């Protein structure tokens, strides 16, 4: 991943649109390795999550950093699973 204005982004892996099971696997893999990937990164001022998957990883990153960094969730869309009125929908809505 290329640097952006002198900052090297942390690559947490790729996900594929429309492949929910693949996305879950990729997020689980990233969640298990996020502490090592962050290494000795200094405490950020803010963590931005642009998808529900990244929101869960943002919380893991916060814990791995041992910090209480504000997390902003940029709601770009609402996944159809979140709108379900069953156990799955309620679980995803938290």
N, C-alpha and C positions, 0 to 999 in steps of 0.2 A: 504494500500500500504506500503510495507516494505521500511525502510530507506536504502539509498545508501551512504555509507561512511559518516554516520552521518547526512545526509540531508534527510528530509522527503518530498517526492514528493507530490504535490497537486493533489488529485484524482478529475478529472472533469467529471467522468462518463465513461460508456462503449459505444462503437459503434460496429455495426455489418457490416462485409464486404458484399458488394453487396446489402445492404438495404439502399438506398440513403435517403428515407423519414425518416427512423429511425435515421439516422445520423444527418439529419437536425434538428430533434426534440431534440436530445441529445445535439447538439451544442447550440441550442437556450436556452435550460435549463441551460447549463453551463455558457453561456454568461450572463444570468440574475443573477447568483449567484457567479460569479467569484470574485467580490469585497469582499464579505463576506468570501469566501474560502481563499483568500489571507491574510485577516486579517491585522496583523501588520508585515507582512513579510518585511524584509529589502530589499532595492533596489538591484536587481540582476545585475551582470555585463553584462549579455547577456540572451536573451530568444531564445530558439531554437524551431522552428515549423517544424514538420516532415510531415504534411499533410495540404491540403488547409483549412480544418476545424480548425486545430490548429493554422494556420496563422491568421485567423479571431479572435480566442480567444487570441492569443498573443497580438494583437493590443488592445483588451479590457483590458487585464491584464496590459499593459503599461499605459493605461488611468487610471485604478483603482489604480495603484501604484503612480500615479501622477508623473511619471518619463518619461524620454526620453531614454529608454534602447534600445540598438541596437537589432534588430530582425533578425535572420538568418533563412531562409527558405531552408530546406534540400529537394530538389526536388527528391523524391524517384521514383515517377512515374507521368505521366501526365494523369489525368482522361479523359476519352472519352468525357465527357460533355464540358470540356475546349476546346476541338478541334472543337466543332461545330461552323459552320459559320452562326449563327443566334443570336437572342437576348440573349438566355441563355448562349451561348459560350462567346459572347462579355462581358456580365455582369460578368461572372466568371473570365474572364481575367482582369477585372478592367479597 
